[in-house]
Amino acid sequence: MKNKRMIGFLLVVSGCFFWGIGGTMSQLLFSQGIEVSWLVSTRLVIAGILLLITQAIFKDRRQILDIWRQKYTAFRLIIFAIVGMLAVQYTYMASIKEGNAAVATLLQYLAPVMIIVWVTLRGHSVFTRKDAVTIVLALSGSFLLLTNGSLSAFAVPLPAIIWGLLSGLSLAFYTLYAIPLLQRFDSLVVVGWGMLLAGVTMSFVQPPWDVDISNWTGSTVFYLIIVIIFGTMLAFWFYIESLQTLTAKETSLLGNIEPLTAVLATVLWLKEPFGSFQWFGTSLILAMMIYIALRADQTRDTISE
């Protein structure tokens, strides 16, 4: 049992580490002239195919086609892929290009706050004091992150902020919209098809095969492989598989390694400047995510009792 838990621990830590490093590698690719549209379409198509192959090998392969047999699930999958998955991927990558991987990741993690606001407005949940604490932590952290404690000038370019906020909004939408699909099918099927459909859609704008590789170097290929294989396919698979041996609380808490990895890699490896107030803002956002994970687990415990 201890060995299985250790495997689960290694899987979730590795998966979230890959996610964080994948964002930093994308930033390096953009600095080498890779276009956002091309990277989005390419990584989505390849990762989607790999996830579906993983489902066929390790899970119930019949689900890969069963999801298309009902009009409701087929239509919802298409909406999820285009309005959810594609929007999340493109806005996140655009935020990285305009700013850096650390800011893009942290802004994307405002999605839980957006979800709280939405379900409250829709009447699906009552706004509580815990919700207020979550929003205060998120907004305070974002303010310090973006301004470095000074209103005179933003410490982060405005386009990066806009794309990052849109990324968080997109993440909130696709998280909520995917729930009915995840109740019927394995997550690998839903996300695999979502990525593939989103990548094919993006290919009409920027096909994966329409790229000039004359200026590519060995490092370009290396970064690209890391982003697609590790930062997309393995990151998702490892995180999901960890739930087989770890509790949701443990997995959620360990998931905070992703934004921490992105921040540390961006600052220490890419030498991006980060002020003291931005570090404090980062700590507030990380505290918010830990608080959400603890609250969610306590809620499940109360319900089960």
N, C-alpha and C positions, 0 to 999 in steps of 0.2 A: 504493500500500500504506500509506504514511504517512497519507494522507487517511482511509482506512478505519479505521486504528487510532485516529486522532483522533476520528472519529465514535463509535467504540466507547467511548473514554474519556469523551466528553461524555455518552453514553447512561447509563453506569453511575453517573457522578457525579450526573447529573440525577435518575436513578431513586432512588438512596439518599438524596439531598437531599429529594426529595418524600416519601419514607417518614418521614424524621425530622420534617419540617415537618407532615406529616399528623397525627402524634401530638400535636404542640403545638396545632394547630388544633382537634383533638377536645377538648382540655382547655379551650379557649376556649368551645366549644359547650356543654360541661357547665356552665360558669360562667354561661351564659345560660339555663339551665333545660332543655336538651335531655336526654332520658332515654337511658341507655346502651342499653337494649333497642331503642329506636326507631332510634338511630343505627346499631347493628349490623345490624339487619334491612334497613334502607334502603340502606346502603353495600354490603352483600353482594349484594343483588338487582340493583342497578343496575350495580355493577362486574362481576358475573358475566355479565350480559347483554352488556356492552361487550367483555369479554374473548372471549366466544364469537363476537361479531360480528367482532372483530379476527382471530380464527382463520379465519373464513369468508372474509374478504377477502384476508388475506396468507398464509395457510397452506393445508393440505389440509382443505377443508371436510367431506370425507367422514368424517373422524375424529370429528366432533361427534356423529354418530349411531352410528358403529361401536362406540364404547365401551359402548353399551347392548345390543349384539347377543349378548354372551356373559354368562351368569349370573355367572361369577366376577368379571369386571371391573365389571359393574353393581352387584353386592353390595358389592364393595370400595370402589367410588366413593361409595356411600351412607354406609358407615361412615366413610370419609375425610371426607366433608362434615360429618356431624353430630358425630362424636366428635373429629375433628381440626380442621377449618376453623372450625366454629362455636365450639368451645371456645377455640381460639386467639384469635379475634376478640373474643369476649365477655370473657374473663378479662383480655385486654390493655386493653380499654376501661374495664373496671371498676377496674383498677389505676390507670389515668390519673385517673379520677374521684376515687378515694379518696386518691391521692397527687399525682403529676404525671407528665408524659410522659417526663421524663428517667429517673426511677426505674423506671417500667414498662418502658421499652425496655432498660435495663441488666439488669434481673432476667430479662427474656425471653431475653436472650443468655446465660443460664446453661444453655440447652438443650443445647449441645454437650457440657457436662460430664455431663448426665443421659444423653445418648446413649452416652458412653464407659462409664459405669457399667452401663448396660443390656446392651450388647453383650458386656461382660466377664462379667457374671453369666450370660448365656445361652451363654457358651462360644464366641462368634463371634470373639472377639479376646482377645489376651493383654494384661494390664495392664502397661504399660511405665513407665519413668522419665519419659518425655515426657508420659504421661497424668497422672502424679503432679504434674508441674509445672503442667499445665493446671488441675487441680483446686485446687491451692494458690493459684494466681493468682485463680481465680474466687471461692473462698470467702473469701480475705483481702480482695479488693476488695469483695465483697458486705457483709462485716462492717463495713468502714469506711464504706461507702455508707449503710448502714442505721442505724449507731450514732453516726457522726461521731466515733469513737474513744472513746466513753464508754458503759459498760454501764448507767449509771444510768437512762437513758431512750432509747428508740428515736428517731432523728432523722426517721424516716418512720412514718406511722400503720400499725398492725398490719394493718388490712384491705388496705392497699395492698401490703404485703409478701406477704400470703397470695395475693391475686389475681395478683401478679407472678410468684410461684413457680409457681402453677397455669398461668400463661401459658407459662412456660418448659417445664413438663412437657407441656403440650398441644402446643407447638411440636415438642418431641422426638418425641412420638407421631406427629404427622402427617407429619413429615419421614421417619421410618422406614417408616411404613405406606404412604406414597405411592410408594415405590421401584418396586414391580412395575408400577404403572400408568404411571409415567414411562418405563419401559422399552418400553412398547408404544405410548404416545400422546404427542403434543406436550404440553408443560407448560401451554400456554394452554388446552387442552381439559380437562385434569385440574383445574386450579385454577379455570377458568371455571365448569365444572359444579359443582365443590365449593363455590364461593361462592354460586352460584345456589340450589343445594339447601339450603345452610345458611341463606341468607336467607329462603327460603320456609318452612323449618322454624321459624325465629325469628319469622316473621310470624304464626304461630298464637298467640304470646305477645304480640307488639307489632306489629301490621300497619303498614306504611309509610304507609298512607293515614289512619291514626288518630292524628292529631297536631293540636295547637292552634297555628295559625300567627299568631294575633292579636297576640302579643308579639314576633314576629320583626322584626328590623331588616335593613337592607341588609347589615350585617356578618355576620348569621346565615346568610343565603343565600350570601354570599361564602365563609365558612368551610366551609360544607357542600359547595359545589362543589369546593373545594380538597381536602377529605378524600376525596370519592368519585372525582373525575376524576384528580387528581394523586397524592394519598396512597394510592390503591388501584390504579386501573387503569393509569395511565401509569407509576407506580413499578415495578410488576411487569413490564410489557411492556418498558420500557427496560432493566431489569436483565437480563432474559433475552436480549434482542436483542444486548446488549453481548458475550455469549459468542461471537458469530459472528466477531468481529474481535480479541478479547482472550483471553489464556490464562486458565484457571481461577484461577491464582495472582493474576494482576493484578485480576481481577474480585472475588475474595474480599477482597483487601487494600483495594481501593477501597470495598467494601461497608461497611467500618468507619466510613464517613462518616455512616451512619444514626444510630447511637447518639450519636456526637459532635454531630451536628446537633440531636438531641433535647435533649441536655444544654445546649448553648449557647443554643438558642432558649428553653428553659424558664427558664434563669437570667438571660440578658441581656434577653429580650423580655418574659417574664411576671414577671420580678423575683422568682422563687422563691429563697429563701435556700439557700445551699450552703456548708457549712463547709470548712475546709482539708483535714480528714481525708476528707471526702466527695469532694473533688477528687482526692485521692491514690487513694482506692478506685476512682474512675472510671478513672483512668489504669491501674490494675492490670487491670481488666476489659477495657479496650481492648487492653492488652498481651496478655491471654489470647487475644483474638480474632485478633490478628495472628499470634501463635504458632501457633494452630490452622491458620490459612491457610497458613503457611509449612510446617508439618509435613505437611499434606495434600498439598501440591504436591511435597514431597520424596519422600513415599511413592509417589505416582504415577510420579515419575521413576524410582524404584528398581524398581518393578514393570515399567515399560516396558523397562528395561534387561535 
